[in-house]
Amino acid sequence: MLTSKERAELRSQATTIDTTLMVGKSGVTESVIAEAENLLTARELVKGKVLEGAMMTPREVCDELCEATGAEGVAVIGTKFVIYRFSEKCQEERNQTGRAKRKATPVSKRDPVRKGIHARRQAAKKVREQRNEYFRQQAIEKAIERSREKQLRGEE
């Protein structure tokens, strides 16, 4: 299952790729599914088009192809659709070129929202402590200065 951010990233990548899969009036046949399998293995991201003579809508074609290939639908706009399936072959190529896409995401047991709130509170506490320490030092210096002035007045 893709997150909305992953889906948005894939949609942006799909704008630059060419339409490689065509679905005609015969609909989703075994040959179309086989071609989609080959393209998904080779590229991970496939853009397809449903021709006007087809008796299916692009959404129906996308859903049927996703079910048959184990892919996920990324977008359906007009007569075009985009599907995605992770490919080990593409991952190996990315690893060899140093552009690894999937990294192990750190799993935190703490809620990230609470973690942020806690960090902000700790930072505010530290700022308060520094400010209080500054004013304490200023008060001490003033007290010392006043006592010196009293001693000077008392001696004169």
Buried (B, 14 or more C-beta within 10 A) or exposed (E): EEEEEEBEBBBEBBEEEEBBBEBEEEBBEEEBBEBBBEBBBEBBBBBBBBEEEBEBEBEBBBBBBBEBBEBBBBBBEEBBBBBBBEBEEBBEEBEEEEEEEEEEEEEEEEEEEEEEEEEEEEEEEEEEEEEEEEEEEEEEEEEEEEEEEEEEEEEE
